[in-house]
Amino acid sequence: MRLFPTRRKLLSYAAAGCFALGLNAPARAADEIVIGGSMPMTGVFAFAGIALNNAFQDYVKIVNDAGGINGRKVKYVAEDTGYKVDNSVAVFNRITSQEKVNLYYGDSTAFSKTINAELNRRGDILLAGASFATELNDPKNFPNQFIAGPDYSEMIGILLEYIAKTKPGAKIALVNSDTEFGRDPIAPTEKRAGELGLKIVEKIATPPTSVDVSTEVLKLRRADPDYTIFHGYILAPLPEFMTQAKQLGLKTKFMGTFWSMDNAIWAKSADVADGFMGVMPYRYYYDTEGKSPMLEKIRQIRPEYQSTGYMQGFLTAMLMTEAAKRTLEAKKELTAANMKASLNSIKDFDTGGIIGVPISIPGNTVPVGRVYQYDGANKTMKPVSDWIKIAK
């Protein structure tokens, strides 16, 4: 009695297994360029994740409708993560096991840091994501990643450049959430402020949620800053800060960074937010200044307002495909190193109006942005500066 299968049967089982896998695996053309995504379409970051997902779908369709990249179609495959790093990693593993992924979008700083060693081991995926963390702006330690905008320290650097030009020697208070996200740019901000002759007169940290800020507002009154820069928040507790500060007669001008700069989040606080300023790396959906064929295209595809998260996703998809395009045009393989080198070859690149000036990518970021101010009456952000580039 034979207890083990024969070699012939083993081979037949293997063949059957391969056949079964072939039936279950998604069909993929040999020349497709695949973008994978860990997208936070539910959970606390869903407001951004849905917009990001829409942007990737739209830009991939634009590319494919125009014939693809060097004749190769682009395929976008993404799954929801709920903005949880374990889910994000699981989605990455699942998608990369089913597809030959070339480019990938991650949903958080935690994911980008967690997956970095795997990216370096594989050497075949270029990654970008929702994070603007300063730590990721390091080509040595994060060689296969990039940020489709300035990092958080560069964002505040843009605000400081504006402040130094508008009010030399100004006094500044920094208010951040007591999180890794909130603490990210503090040290670089202090250094750059000193170089520009600006004075950091107060530093305040709060939980990243709606809290009683009366004690913190009293600290602001004592410090009497010309500008107060918020970082590490989306909305709460910013309206409460500004409401109490105005009640106490503070004249400080409030500022924020990217995730606090969407029009929609301020709609219910328009009166108190009137005059709120901040840095934005991209133009707004409704902006008709100058030539903006890509913005016009977006408005045709989606007649309703699209958030700043959509713009970030759209530009990320554009830069990803541009890196792949340049690599193929150079007749090189789509390795992470080759695509990153192609990305860094981008100089004075026209984004079609997504950013208002030609861009270059000297390292891991696009170090440019503009200062906008919220008009409470019209519930829109309006530019108050030219485009400011951070020197590398």
Secondary structure, 3 states (H helix, E strand, C coil): CCCCCCHHHHHHHHHHHHHHHHHHCCCCCCCCEEEEEEECCCCCCHHHHHHHHHHHHHHHHHHHHCCCECCECEEEEEEECCCCHHHHHHHHHHHHHHCCCCEEEECCHHHHHHCHHHHHHHCCCEEEECCCCHHHCCCCCCCCECCCCCCHHHHHHHHHHHHHHHCCCCEEEEEEECCHHHHCCHHHHHHHHHHCCCEEEEEEEECCCCCCCHHHHHHHHHHCCCEEEEECCCCCCHHHHHHHHHHCCCCCEEEECHHHCCCHHHHHHHHHHCCCEEEECCCCCCCCCCCCHHHHHHHHHCCCCCCHHHHHHHHHHHHHHHHHHHHHHCCCCCCHHHHHHHHHCCCCECCCCCCCCCECCCCCCCCEEEEEEEECCCCEEEECCCCEECCC
